[in-house]
Amino acid sequence: MGPDGGTHQSIEDIALMRSLPNISIICPADDIEARAAVIEASKINGPFYLRMGRSSVPTFHNENYKFEFGKREILKEGKDATIIATGLMVIEALEAAIQL
């Protein structure tokens, strides 16, 4: 959401977009995933919502990253808890996992 604050991009937009029939949604976590998501979106037949934040976030995917629409990505294995995140919050979730 950047310096404009949370009122300029809240989380309700994901719920709103999911209420539309047959829509596909991607919320990339870094710039490499965003590039891959744009390419993937061009291949999908039907409505598409690509949710992008304005804040810069660290890149954690490498150039060999293969984006798979509709598939989860496990970034860190563990035994005690599960943390699920999307978009800008993925890097925060990774940092929380390290602290835990």
Biopython code that builds the backbone (N, CA, C, O; Angstrom):
import numpy as np
from Bio.PDB.StructureBuilder import StructureBuilder

atoms = [
    (1, "MET", "N", (0.801, -1.195, 0.000)),
    (1, "MET", "CA", (0.000, 0.000, 0.000)),
    (1, "MET", "C", (0.841, 1.254, 0.000)),
    (1, "MET", "O", (0.336, 2.334, -0.310)),
    (2, "GLY", "N", (2.091, 1.140, 0.335)),
    (2, "GLY", "CA", (2.998, 2.274, 0.226)),
    (2, "GLY", "C", (2.684, 3.388, 1.206)),
    (2, "GLY", "O", (1.986, 3.165, 2.195)),
    (3, "PRO", "N", (3.189, 4.579, 0.946)),
    (3, "PRO", "CA", (3.050, 5.689, 1.881)),
    (3, "PRO", "C", (1.632, 6.232, 1.993)),
    (3, "PRO", "O", (1.353, 7.018, 2.899)),
    (4, "ASP", "N", (0.726, 5.836, 1.097)),
    (4, "ASP", "CA", (-0.647, 6.327, 1.156)),
    (4, "ASP", "C", (-1.455, 5.681, 2.274)),
    (4, "ASP", "O", (-2.507, 6.197, 2.652)),
    (5, "GLY", "N", (-0.983, 4.572, 2.803)),
    (5, "GLY", "CA", (-1.674, 3.918, 3.904)),
    (5, "GLY", "C", (-2.662, 2.857, 3.452)),
    (5, "GLY", "O", (-2.927, 2.683, 2.263)),
    (6, "GLY", "N", (-3.197, 2.154, 4.442)),
    (6, "GLY", "CA", (-4.072, 1.018, 4.191)),
    (6, "GLY", "C", (-5.385, 1.346, 3.522)),
    (6, "GLY", "O", (-6.001, 0.466, 2.922)),
    (7, "THR", "N", (-5.837, 2.594, 3.607)),
    (7, "THR", "CA", (-7.112, 2.946, 2.982)),
    (7, "THR", "C", (-7.036, 2.921, 1.467)),
    (7, "THR", "O", (-8.069, 2.911, 0.797)),
    (8, "HIS", "N", (-5.833, 2.911, 0.916)),
    (8, "HIS", "CA", (-5.682, 2.915, -0.535)),
    (8, "HIS", "C", (-5.574, 1.522, -1.135)),
    (8, "HIS", "O", (-5.655, 1.373, -2.355)),
    (9, "GLN", "N", (-5.397, 0.519, -0.323)),
    (9, "GLN", "CA", (-5.450, -0.868, -0.796)),
    (9, "GLN", "C", (-5.642, -1.760, 0.410)),
    (9, "GLN", "O", (-4.686, -2.153, 1.080)),
    (10, "SER", "N", (-6.881, -2.065, 0.666)),
    (10, "SER", "CA", (-7.201, -2.909, 1.810)),
    (10, "SER", "C", (-7.279, -4.359, 1.360)),
    (10, "SER", "O", (-7.115, -4.657, 0.177)),
    (11, "ILE", "N", (-7.527, -5.257, 2.297)),
    (11, "ILE", "CA", (-7.610, -6.670, 1.931)),
    (11, "ILE", "C", (-8.992, -7.065, 1.419)),
    (11, "ILE", "O", (-9.163, -8.165, 0.894)),
    (12, "GLU", "N", (-9.969, -6.193, 1.564)),
    (12, "GLU", "CA", (-11.310, -6.521, 1.112)),
    (12, "GLU", "C", (-11.391, -6.684, -0.399)),
    (12, "GLU", "O", (-12.310, -7.329, -0.902)),
    (13, "ASP", "N", (-10.445, -6.110, -1.125)),
    (13, "ASP", "CA", (-10.503, -6.221, -2.584)),
    (13, "ASP", "C", (-10.390, -7.673, -3.047)),
    (13, "ASP", "O", (-10.985, -8.041, -4.059)),
    (14, "ILE", "N", (-9.647, -8.491, -2.332)),
    (14, "ILE", "CA", (-9.531, -9.903, -2.706)),
    (14, "ILE", "C", (-10.888, -10.587, -2.544)),
    (14, "ILE", "O", (-11.321, -11.321, -3.433)),
    (15, "ALA", "N", (-11.558, -10.353, -1.421)),
    (15, "ALA", "CA", (-12.881, -10.946, -1.195)),
    (15, "ALA", "C", (-13.878, -10.463, -2.235)),
    (15, "ALA", "O", (-14.672, -11.250, -2.751)),
    (16, "LEU", "N", (-13.840, -9.186, -2.541)),
    (16, "LEU", "CA", (-14.753, -8.630, -3.540)),
    (16, "LEU", "C", (-14.528, -9.274, -4.903)),
    (16, "LEU", "O", (-15.482, -9.677, -5.569)),
    (17, "MET", "N", (-13.274, -9.369, -5.315)),
    (17, "MET", "CA", (-12.974, -9.943, -6.626)),
    (17, "MET", "C", (-13.346, -11.427, -6.687)),
    (17, "MET", "O", (-13.779, -11.914, -7.732)),
    (18, "ARG", "N", (-13.182, -12.143, -5.578)),
    (18, "ARG", "CA", (-13.537, -13.575, -5.548)),
    (18, "ARG", "C", (-15.033, -13.792, -5.709)),
    (18, "ARG", "O", (-15.458, -14.889, -6.069)),
    (19, "SER", "N", (-15.833, -12.775, -5.451)),
    (19, "SER", "CA", (-17.279, -12.914, -5.603)),
    (19, "SER", "C", (-17.715, -12.856, -7.069)),
    (19, "SER", "O", (-18.856, -13.189, -7.390)),
    (20, "LEU", "N", (-16.823, -12.439, -7.949)),
    (20, "LEU", "CA", (-17.147, -12.381, -9.380)),
    (20, "LEU", "C", (-17.005, -13.767, -10.001)),
    (20, "LEU", "O", (-16.041, -14.472, -9.705)),
    (21, "PRO", "N", (-17.936, -14.169, -10.848)),
    (21, "PRO", "CA", (-17.860, -15.514, -11.425)),
    (21, "PRO", "C", (-16.652, -15.696, -12.347)),
    (21, "PRO", "O", (-16.324, -14.826, -13.155)),
    (22, "ASN", "N", (-16.013, -16.834, -12.203)),
    (22, "ASN", "CA", (-14.925, -17.274, -13.091)),
    (22, "ASN", "C", (-13.696, -16.373, -13.096)),
    (22, "ASN", "O", (-12.935, -16.391, -14.063)),
    (23, "ILE", "N", (-13.483, -15.598, -12.060)),
    (23, "ILE", "CA", (-12.310, -14.716, -12.055)),
    (23, "ILE", "C", (-11.100, -15.456, -11.488)),
    (23, "ILE", "O", (-11.223, -16.253, -10.558)),
    (24, "SER", "N", (-9.963, -15.186, -12.047)),
    (24, "SER", "CA", (-8.699, -15.712, -11.540)),
    (24, "SER", "C", (-7.968, -14.579, -10.842)),
    (24, "SER", "O", (-7.976, -13.444, -11.319)),
    (25, "ILE", "N", (-7.328, -14.884, -9.705)),
    (25, "ILE", "CA", (-6.649, -13.864, -8.912)),
    (25, "ILE", "C", (-5.233, -14.316, -8.611)),
    (25, "ILE", "O", (-5.011, -15.459, -8.214)),
    (26, "ILE", "N", (-4.273, -13.418, -8.799)),
    (26, "ILE", "CA", (-2.886, -13.662, -8.387)),
    (26, "ILE", "C", (-2.416, -12.439, -7.618)),
    (26, "ILE", "O", (-2.647, -11.300, -8.023)),
    (27, "CYS", "N", (-1.752, -12.700, -6.500)),
    (27, "CYS", "CA", (-1.190, -11.641, -5.664)),
    (27, "CYS", "C", (0.294, -11.962, -5.463)),
    (27, "CYS", "O", (0.652, -12.622, -4.487)),
    (28, "PRO", "N", (1.161, -11.506, -6.372)),
    (28, "PRO", "CA", (2.572, -11.868, -6.328)),
    (28, "PRO", "C", (3.284, -11.348, -5.077)),
    (28, "PRO", "O", (2.899, -10.332, -4.499)),
    (29, "ALA", "N", (4.331, -12.070, -4.677)),
    (29, "ALA", "CA", (5.073, -11.736, -3.459)),
    (29, "ALA", "C", (6.344, -10.932, -3.717)),
    (29, "ALA", "O", (6.836, -10.262, -2.809)),
    (30, "ASP", "N", (6.879, -10.982, -4.922)),
    (30, "ASP", "CA", (8.070, -10.189, -5.241)),
    (30, "ASP", "C", (8.096, -9.892, -6.736)),
    (30, "ASP", "O", (7.196, -10.306, -7.467)),
    (31, "ASP", "N", (9.111, -9.185, -7.190)),
    (31, "ASP", "CA", (9.141, -8.759, -8.588)),
    (31, "ASP", "C", (9.288, -9.913, -9.566)),
    (31, "ASP", "O", (8.732, -9.858, -10.663)),
    (32, "ILE", "N", (10.010, -10.942, -9.203)),
    (32, "ILE", "CA", (10.173, -12.088, -10.104)),
    (32, "ILE", "C", (8.845, -12.817, -10.271)),
    (32, "ILE", "O", (8.477, -13.210, -11.378)),
    (33, "GLU", "N", (8.135, -12.993, -9.171)),
    (33, "GLU", "CA", (6.831, -13.639, -9.260)),
    (33, "GLU", "C", (5.835, -12.755, -10.017)),
    (33, "GLU", "O", (4.989, -13.268, -10.749)),
    (34, "ALA", "N", (5.928, -11.449, -9.850)),
    (34, "ALA", "CA", (5.033, -10.533, -10.563)),
    (34, "ALA", "C", (5.235, -10.644, -12.073)),
    (34, "ALA", "O", (4.263, -10.688, -12.828)),
    (35, "ARG", "N", (6.473, -10.691, -12.509)),
    (35, "ARG", "CA", (6.745, -10.840, -13.948)),
    (35, "ARG", "C", (6.163, -12.146, -14.474)),
    (35, "ARG", "O", (5.526, -12.174, -15.528)),
    (36, "ALA", "N", (6.390, -13.230, -13.727)),
    (36, "ALA", "CA", (5.876, -14.539, -14.132)),
    (36, "ALA", "C", (4.346, -14.548, -14.133)),
    (36, "ALA", "O", (3.733, -15.181, -14.992)),
    (37, "ALA", "N", (3.728, -13.851, -13.180)),
    (37, "ALA", "CA", (2.268, -13.803, -13.089)),
    (37, "ALA", "C", (1.660, -13.069, -14.274)),
    (37, "ALA", "O", (0.611, -13.475, -14.774)),
    (38, "VAL", "N", (2.294, -12.003, -14.729)),
    (38, "VAL", "CA", (1.791, -11.268, -15.895)),
    (38, "VAL", "C", (1.808, -12.178, -17.121)),
    (38, "VAL", "O", (0.852, -12.193, -17.896)),
    (39, "ILE", "N", (2.872, -12.924, -17.297)),
    (39, "ILE", "CA", (2.964, -13.854, -18.432)),
    (39, "ILE", "C", (1.876, -14.915, -18.320)),
    (39, "ILE", "O", (1.214, -15.235, -19.307)),
    (40, "GLU", "N", (1.690, -15.464, -17.112)),
    (40, "GLU", "CA", (0.666, -16.484, -16.899)),
    (40, "GLU", "C", (-0.735, -15.916, -17.127)),
    (40, "GLU", "O", (-1.587, -16.595, -17.700)),
    (41, "ALA", "N", (-0.982, -14.694, -16.692)),
    (41, "ALA", "CA", (-2.294, -14.065, -16.863)),
    (41, "ALA", "C", (-2.648, -13.932, -18.338)),
    (41, "ALA", "O", (-3.817, -14.033, -18.711)),
    (42, "SER", "N", (-1.651, -13.707, -19.169)),
    (42, "SER", "CA", (-1.920, -13.565, -20.601)),
    (42, "SER", "C", (-2.373, -14.882, -21.229)),
    (42, "SER", "O", (-2.934, -14.883, -22.324)),
    (43, "LYS", "N", (-2.135, -15.997, -20.549)),
    (43, "LYS", "CA", (-2.508, -17.314, -21.069)),
    (43, "LYS", "C", (-3.882, -17.775, -20.583)),
    (43, "LYS", "O", (-4.429, -18.745, -21.108)),
    (44, "ILE", "N", (-4.439, -17.094, -19.594)),
    (44, "ILE", "CA", (-5.698, -17.521, -18.997)),
    (44, "ILE", "C", (-6.860, -16.901, -19.757)),
    (44, "ILE", "O", (-6.898, -15.694, -19.996)),
    (45, "ASN", "N", (-7.804, -17.755, -20.129)),
    (45, "ASN", "CA", (-8.982, -17.288, -20.848)),
    (45, "ASN", "C", (-10.039, -16.889, -19.823)),
    (45, "ASN", "O", (-10.491, -17.728, -19.044)),
    (46, "GLY", "N", (-10.429, -15.637, -19.814)),
    (46, "GLY", "CA", (-11.440, -15.163, -18.886)),
    (46, "GLY", "C", (-10.934, -13.998, -18.056)),
    (46, "GLY", "O", (-9.813, -13.527, -18.248)),
    (47, "PRO", "N", (-11.775, -13.532, -17.125)),
    (47, "PRO", "CA", (-11.395, -12.370, -16.314)),
    (47, "PRO", "C", (-10.257, -12.691, -15.368)),
    (47, "PRO", "O", (-10.115, -13.817, -14.893)),
    (48, "PHE", "N", (-9.449, -11.674, -15.104)),
    (48, "PHE", "CA", (-8.243, -11.875, -14.303)),
    (48, "PHE", "C", (-7.973, -10.646, -13.456)),
    (48, "PHE", "O", (-8.116, -9.516, -13.923)),
    (49, "TYR", "N", (-7.581, -10.869, -12.207)),
    (49, "TYR", "CA", (-7.204, -9.774, -11.305)),
    (49, "TYR", "C", (-5.788, -10.025, -10.818)),
    (49, "TYR", "O", (-5.523, -11.018, -10.142)),
    (50, "LEU", "N", (-4.901, -9.143, -11.155)),
    (50, "LEU", "CA", (-3.510, -9.217, -10.713)),
    (50, "LEU", "C", (-3.330, -8.139, -9.657)),
    (50, "LEU", "O", (-3.274, -6.951, -9.978)),
    (51, "ARG", "N", (-3.239, -8.549, -8.403)),
    (51, "ARG", "CA", (-3.170, -7.606, -7.284)),
    (51, "ARG", "C", (-1.710, -7.281, -6.992)),
    (51, "ARG", "O", (-0.929, -8.156, -6.619)),
    (52, "MET", "N", (-1.358, -6.027, -7.164)),
    (52, "MET", "CA", (0.020, -5.587, -6.948)),
    (52, "MET", "C", (0.066, -4.520, -5.868)),
    (52, "MET", "O", (-0.789, -3.636, -5.823)),
    (53, "GLY", "N", (1.063, -4.604, -5.002)),
    (53, "GLY", "CA", (1.292, -3.560, -4.021)),
    (53, "GLY", "C", (2.238, -2.517, -4.591)),
    (53, "GLY", "O", (2.918, -2.761, -5.587)),
    (54, "ARG", "N", (2.275, -1.371, -3.963)),
    (54, "ARG", "CA", (3.178, -0.310, -4.429)),
    (54, "ARG", "C", (4.501, -0.309, -3.689)),
    (54, "ARG", "O", (5.495, 0.219, -4.187)),
    (55, "SER", "N", (4.519, -0.893, -2.510)),
    (55, "SER", "CA", (5.750, -0.883, -1.720)),
    (55, "SER", "C", (6.775, -1.823, -2.335)),
    (55, "SER", "O", (6.423, -2.866, -2.885)),
    (56, "SER", "N", (8.029, -1.453, -2.240)),
    (56, "SER", "CA", (9.071, -2.362, -2.698)),
    (56, "SER", "C", (9.307, -3.397, -1.601)),
    (56, "SER", "O", (9.315, -3.073, -0.413)),
    (57, "VAL", "N", (9.496, -4.623, -2.013)),
    (57, "VAL", "CA", (9.764, -5.720, -1.086)),
    (57, "VAL", "C", (11.015, -6.446, -1.556)),
    (57, "VAL", "O", (11.352, -6.403, -2.739)),
    (58, "PRO", "N", (11.700, -7.106, -0.646)),
    (58, "PRO", "CA", (12.892, -7.855, -1.058)),
    (58, "PRO", "C", (12.527, -8.977, -2.030)),
    (58, "PRO", "O", (11.464, -9.587, -1.922)),
    (59, "THR", "N", (13.411, -9.231, -2.964)),
    (59, "THR", "CA", (13.242, -10.346, -3.890)),
    (59, "THR", "C", (13.804, -11.596, -3.239)),
    (59, "THR", "O", (14.958, -11.615, -2.813)),
    (60, "PHE", "N", (12.991, -12.639, -3.161)),
    (60, "PHE", "CA", (13.487, -13.886, -2.583)),
    (60, "PHE", "C", (13.418, -15.043, -3.572)),
    (60, "PHE", "O", (14.050, -16.076, -3.352)),
    (61, "HIS", "N", (12.661, -14.890, -4.660)),
    (61, "HIS", "CA", (12.696, -15.893, -5.721)),
    (61, "HIS", "C", (13.925, -15.635, -6.583)),
    (61, "HIS", "O", (14.388, -14.499, -6.688)),
    (62, "ASN", "N", (14.451, -16.690, -7.199)),
    (62, "ASN", "CA", (15.565, -16.482, -8.121)),
    (62, "ASN", "C", (15.072, -16.575, -9.558)),
    (62, "ASN", "O", (13.907, -16.893, -9.797)),
    (63, "GLU", "N", (15.932, -16.305, -10.491)),
    (63, "GLU", "CA", (15.545, -16.261, -11.910)),
    (63, "GLU", "C", (15.058, -17.614, -12.432)),
    (63, "GLU", "O", (14.422, -17.667, -13.485)),
    (64, "ASN", "N", (15.342, -18.702, -11.724)),
    (64, "ASN", "CA", (14.895, -20.034, -12.138)),
    (64, "ASN", "C", (13.507, -20.382, -11.611)),
    (64, "ASN", "O", (13.005, -21.479, -11.856)),
    (65, "TYR", "N", (12.893, -19.460, -10.895)),
    (65, "TYR", "CA", (11.569, -19.692, -10.308)),
    (65, "TYR", "C", (10.542, -19.989, -11.394)),
    (65, "TYR", "O", (10.463, -19.283, -12.399)),
    (66, "LYS", "N", (9.761, -21.036, -11.181)),
    (66, "LYS", "CA", (8.703, -21.402, -12.130)),
    (66, "LYS", "C", (7.359, -21.165, -11.470)),
    (66, "LYS", "O", (7.008, -21.841, -10.503)),
    (67, "PHE", "N", (6.614, -20.217, -11.984)),
    (67, "PHE", "CA", (5.299, -19.874, -11.471)),
    (67, "PHE", "C", (4.285, -20.906, -11.948)),
    (67, "PHE", "O", (4.259, -21.253, -13.129)),
    (68, "GLU", "N", (3.446, -21.401, -11.030)),
    (68, "GLU", "CA", (2.375, -22.324, -11.393)),
    (68, "GLU", "C", (1.069, -21.783, -10.829)),
    (68, "GLU", "O", (0.864, -21.786, -9.615)),
    (69, "PHE", "N", (0.196, -21.323, -11.701)),
    (69, "PHE", "CA", (-1.063, -20.743, -11.277)),
    (69, "PHE", "C", (-1.887, -21.773, -10.505)),
    (69, "PHE", "O", (-2.031, -22.916, -10.938)),
    (70, "GLY", "N", (-2.423, -21.358, -9.363)),
    (70, "GLY", "CA", (-3.278, -22.223, -8.561)),
    (70, "GLY", "C", (-2.541, -23.177, -7.640)),
    (70, "GLY", "O", (-3.171, -23.976, -6.947)),
    (71, "LYS", "N", (-1.231, -23.109, -7.621)),
    (71, "LYS", "CA", (-0.431, -24.002, -6.777)),
    (71, "LYS", "C", (0.163, -23.219, -5.624)),
    (71, "LYS", "O", (0.554, -22.062, -5.780)),
    (72, "ARG", "N", (0.228, -23.848, -4.480)),
    (72, "ARG", "CA", (0.875, -23.225, -3.328)),
    (72, "ARG", "C", (2.382, -23.387, -3.446)),
    (72, "ARG", "O", (2.879, -24.212, -4.214)),
    (73, "GLU", "N", (3.077, -22.604, -2.690)),
    (73, "GLU", "CA", (4.537, -22.686, -2.665)),
    (73, "GLU", "C", (4.972, -22.766, -1.199)),
    (73, "GLU", "O", (4.659, -21.879, -0.405)),
    (74, "ILE", "N", (5.683, -23.818, -0.853)),
    (74, "ILE", "CA", (6.207, -23.953, 0.505)),
    (74, "ILE", "C", (7.595, -23.320, 0.516)),
    (74, "ILE", "O", (8.498, -23.768, -0.191)),
    (75, "LEU", "N", (7.756, -22.278, 1.322)),
    (75, "LEU", "CA", (9.013, -21.530, 1.351)),
    (75, "LEU", "C", (9.919, -21.959, 2.503)),
    (75, "LEU", "O", (11.138, -21.806, 2.428)),
    (76, "LYS", "N", (9.326, -22.494, 3.561)),
    (76, "LYS", "CA", (10.117, -22.928, 4.712)),
    (76, "LYS", "C", (9.378, -24.070, 5.382)),
    (76, "LYS", "O", (8.191, -23.952, 5.689)),
    (77, "GLU", "N", (10.066, -25.162, 5.607)),
    (77, "GLU", "CA", (9.483, -26.325, 6.293)),
    (77, "GLU", "C", (9.581, -26.135, 7.795)),
    (77, "GLU", "O", (10.514, -25.503, 8.292)),
    (78, "GLY", "N", (8.628, -26.678, 8.505)),
    (78, "GLY", "CA", (8.637, -26.625, 9.961)),
    (78, "GLY", "C", (7.728, -27.702, 10.518)),
    (78, "GLY", "O", (7.106, -28.450, 9.764)),
    (79, "LYS", "N", (7.648, -27.785, 11.874)),
    (79, "LYS", "CA", (6.834, -28.819, 12.501)),
    (79, "LYS", "C", (5.790, -28.257, 13.466)),
    (79, "LYS", "O", (4.829, -28.952, 13.796)),
    (80, "ASP", "N", (5.953, -27.032, 13.918)),
    (80, "ASP", "CA", (5.119, -26.541, 15.005)),
    (80, "ASP", "C", (3.971, -25.634, 14.586)),
    (80, "ASP", "O", (2.986, -25.539, 15.318)),
    (81, "ALA", "N", (4.050, -24.983, 13.474)),
    (81, "ALA", "CA", (3.022, -24.032, 13.074)),
    (81, "ALA", "C", (2.983, -23.908, 11.556)),
    (81, "ALA", "O", (3.944, -24.240, 10.862)),
    (82, "THR", "N", (1.860, -23.427, 11.061)),
    (82, "THR", "CA", (1.713, -23.139, 9.639)),
    (82, "THR", "C", (1.404, -21.652, 9.495)),
    (82, "THR", "O", (0.499, -21.134, 10.149)),
    (83, "ILE", "N", (2.144, -20.981, 8.653)),
    (83, "ILE", "CA", (1.916, -19.573, 8.362)),
    (83, "ILE", "C", (1.550, -19.476, 6.889)),
    (83, "ILE", "O", (2.290, -19.946, 6.025)),
    (84, "ILE", "N", (0.416, -18.870, 6.612)),
    (84, "ILE", "CA", (-0.050, -18.711, 5.238)),
    (84, "ILE", "C", (-0.074, -17.218, 4.928)),
    (84, "ILE", "O", (-0.600, -16.423, 5.706)),
    (85, "ALA", "N", (0.498, -16.846, 3.789)),
    (85, "ALA", "CA", (0.547, -15.430, 3.430)),
    (85, "ALA", "C", (0.449, -15.286, 1.918)),
    (85, "ALA", "O", (0.658, -16.238, 1.166)),
    (86, "THR", "N", (0.128, -14.080, 1.498)),
    (86, "THR", "CA", (0.074, -13.767, 0.073)),
    (86, "THR", "C", (0.616, -12.353, -0.147)),
    (86, "THR", "O", (0.553, -11.503, 0.741)),
    (87, "GLY", "N", (1.140, -12.125, -1.328)),
    (87, "GLY", "CA", (1.577, -10.779, -1.702)),
    (87, "GLY", "C", (2.676, -10.216, -0.821)),
    (87, "GLY", "O", (3.657, -10.889, -0.503)),
    (88, "LEU", "N", (2.486, -8.958, -0.434)),
    (88, "LEU", "CA", (3.497, -8.238, 0.341)),
    (88, "LEU", "C", (3.777, -8.863, 1.701)),
    (88, "LEU", "O", (4.839, -8.638, 2.281)),
    (89, "MET", "N", (2.832, -9.644, 2.210)),
    (89, "MET", "CA", (3.000, -10.220, 3.540)),
    (89, "MET", "C", (3.848, -11.490, 3.553)),
    (89, "MET", "O", (4.176, -11.989, 4.629)),
    (90, "VAL", "N", (4.207, -12.021, 2.397)),
    (90, "VAL", "CA", (5.008, -13.243, 2.350)),
    (90, "VAL", "C", (6.368, -13.014, 3.001)),
    (90, "VAL", "O", (6.825, -13.853, 3.778)),
    (91, "ILE", "N", (7.014, -11.908, 2.702)),
    (91, "ILE", "CA", (8.327, -11.645, 3.300)),
    (91, "ILE", "C", (8.205, -11.493, 4.812)),
    (91, "ILE", "O", (9.092, -11.918, 5.553)),
    (92, "GLU", "N", (7.111, -10.891, 5.274)),
    (92, "GLU", "CA", (6.872, -10.764, 6.717)),
    (92, "GLU", "C", (6.661, -12.137, 7.343)),
    (92, "GLU", "O", (7.143, -12.397, 8.445)),
    (93, "ALA", "N", (5.943, -13.017, 6.647)),
    (93, "ALA", "CA", (5.718, -14.371, 7.144)),
    (93, "ALA", "C", (7.029, -15.150, 7.227)),
    (93, "ALA", "O", (7.243, -15.903, 8.177)),
    (94, "LEU", "N", (7.904, -14.974, 6.240)),
    (94, "LEU", "CA", (9.212, -15.632, 6.284)),
    (94, "LEU", "C", (10.028, -15.140, 7.463)),
    (94, "LEU", "O", (10.694, -15.934, 8.128)),
    (95, "GLU", "N", (9.989, -13.863, 7.727)),
    (95, "GLU", "CA", (10.721, -13.308, 8.880)),
    (95, "GLU", "C", (10.126, -13.826, 10.206)),
    (95, "GLU", "O", (10.865, -14.110, 11.149)),
    (96, "ALA", "N", (8.808, -13.944, 10.268)),
    (96, "ALA", "CA", (8.165, -14.494, 11.469)),
    (96, "ALA", "C", (8.569, -15.947, 11.673)),
    (96, "ALA", "O", (8.808, -16.369, 12.804)),
    (97, "ALA", "N", (8.650, -16.717, 10.592)),
    (97, "ALA", "CA", (9.066, -18.114, 10.695)),
    (97, "ALA", "C", (10.478, -18.245, 11.224)),
    (97, "ALA", "O", (10.776, -19.158, 11.994)),
    (98, "ILE", "N", (11.344, -17.343, 10.815)),
    (98, "ILE", "CA", (12.731, -17.363, 11.323)),
    (98, "ILE", "C", (12.746, -17.082, 12.814)),
    (98, "ILE", "O", (13.471, -17.742, 13.558)),
    (99, "GLN", "N", (11.951, -16.108, 13.267)),
    (99, "GLN", "CA", (11.905, -15.767, 14.681)),
    (99, "GLN", "C", (11.305, -16.896, 15.523)),
    (99, "GLN", "O", (11.705, -17.103, 16.669)),
    (100, "LEU", "N", (10.350, -17.617, 14.952)),
    (100, "LEU", "CA", (9.718, -18.715, 15.693)),
    (100, "LEU", "C", (10.657, -19.896, 15.799)),
    (100, "LEU", "O", (10.302, -20.916, 16.389)),
]
sb = StructureBuilder()
sb.init_structure("model")
sb.init_model(0)
sb.init_chain("A")
sb.init_seg("    ")
for serial, (resi, resn, name, xyz) in enumerate(atoms, 1):
    if name == "N":
        sb.init_residue(resn, " ", resi, " ")
    sb.init_atom(name, np.array(xyz, "f"), 0.0, 1.0, " ", f" {name:<3s}", serial, name[0])
structure = sb.get_structure()
